[in-house]
Amino acid sequence: MAVPNYDAIAFLRDDSDFDLDAAMHRLAEWLPAMQLARRGKTISIAAPGWRINLHLAEEPSDLEESRDIAQAFPDCPRSQEISSCRRRVDIVSTDPDPNMDHFNDFVFVCQALEEFKGVILFEPQTGELI
């Protein structure tokens, strides 16, 4: 399995207004030069030689995973909120980007998600908020 070059979790509180259709629209505004596609609960954003995927996780087991993540990072200032999140958006790109040509694209993805109410952006490798 490839190691993610860009990796984040957007935890969605119960009061979040996140919606996949609205996310597609916002992402298209932030990244007008990219190709966006949606298949089920996954949005793919692509440029030549690079892709990032966003997947909406909302299964009953996802609440337990949120609790496990929060427990693994007790120093995170929002760990208590994270532990109660039943839904999340996993944001991952495993495509190589040695010159960080797509770093800003990753930031724009995060900013587009931050526009939704009730989103907690989290870096899963370090346990830090984004």
C-alpha positions in Angstrom: 0.0 0.0 0.0 1.3 3.4 -0.9 2.0 6.0 1.8 -0.2 9.1 1.4 1.5 12.2 0.4 -1.5 14.3 1.4 -3.7 13.0 4.1 -6.4 14.6 6.3 -9.7 13.8 8.0 -12.6 16.2 8.0 -14.6 15.0 11.0 -18.3 16.0 10.7 -20.1 17.0 13.9 -23.8 16.1 14.2 -24.6 19.7 13.4 -22.6 19.7 10.2 -24.3 20.8 7.0 -21.8 18.8 4.8 -23.3 17.4 1.7 -21.6 15.6 -1.2 -23.4 17.5 -3.9 -22.6 20.9 -2.3 -19.0 19.7 -1.8 -18.6 18.9 -5.5 -19.8 22.5 -6.3 -17.5 24.1 -3.7 -14.5 22.0 -4.8 -15.1 23.0 -8.4 -15.1 26.7 -7.4 -11.8 26.3 -5.5 -10.1 24.1 -8.2 -11.5 25.2 -11.5 -8.6 23.7 -13.6 -9.1 20.2 -12.1 -11.4 17.4 -13.2 -13.9 16.3 -10.6 -15.9 13.1 -10.6 -18.2 11.5 -8.1 -18.9 7.9 -7.6 -21.2 7.0 -4.7 -19.6 8.5 -1.6 -16.3 9.3 -3.2 -15.2 12.5 -5.0 -12.0 12.3 -7.1 -10.1 15.4 -8.1 -7.5 15.0 -10.8 -4.8 16.8 -12.7 -2.4 15.2 -15.1 -0.3 12.8 -13.0 -2.0 13.5 -9.7 -5.3 12.6 -8.0 -6.8 13.2 -4.6 -9.8 11.4 -3.3 -12.4 12.4 -0.7 -14.6 9.6 0.8 -17.6 10.1 3.0 -17.5 7.5 5.8 -20.8 7.2 7.6 -21.2 3.6 8.7 -22.2 2.7 12.2 -18.6 1.6 13.0 -17.3 5.1 12.1 -18.3 6.5 15.5 -16.1 3.8 17.2 -13.2 4.8 14.8 -13.7 8.4 15.8 -13.5 7.4 19.5 -10.3 5.4 18.8 -8.7 8.3 16.9 -9.6 10.8 19.7 -8.2 8.4 22.3 -5.0 8.0 20.3 -4.5 11.8 20.4 -5.7 12.9 23.8 -3.7 16.2 23.6 -5.6 17.3 20.5 -7.7 20.3 21.8 -10.8 19.0 20.0 -10.4 15.3 20.8 -13.6 15.2 22.8 -15.6 16.6 19.8 -13.9 14.2 17.5 -14.9 11.3 19.7 -18.6 12.0 19.0 -18.4 12.3 15.2 -20.5 9.7 13.4 -19.3 10.9 10.0 -16.1 12.0 8.4 -14.5 12.7 5.1 -11.2 10.9 4.5 -8.9 13.0 2.2 -6.1 11.1 0.6 -3.6 11.3 -2.2 -1.0 8.6 -2.6 0.4 10.0 -5.9 4.0 11.2 -5.8 4.4 15.0 -5.6 8.2 15.4 -4.9 8.2 19.1 -5.8 5.0 19.8 -3.9 3.3 21.1 -7.0 -0.1 20.1 -5.6 0.4 21.3 -2.0 -1.8 24.3 -2.7 -4.4 22.0 -4.3 -4.5 20.0 -1.1 -4.9 23.2 0.9 -7.7 24.4 -1.3 -9.5 21.0 -0.7 -9.2 21.6 3.0 -10.4 25.2 2.7 -13.4 24.1 0.6 -14.4 21.6 3.3 -13.9 24.2 6.1 -16.7 26.3 4.5 -19.2 23.7 5.8 -20.5 24.1 9.3 -19.4 21.6 11.9 -16.1 20.5 10.3 -13.0 19.6 12.3 -10.0 19.2 10.0 -7.4 16.8 11.4 -4.0 15.6 10.3 -4.0 11.8 11.2 -0.2 11.3 11.2 0.5 13.9 13.9 -2.9 14.3 15.6 -2.8 18.0 14.9 -5.6 20.2 13.7 -5.3 21.7 10.3 
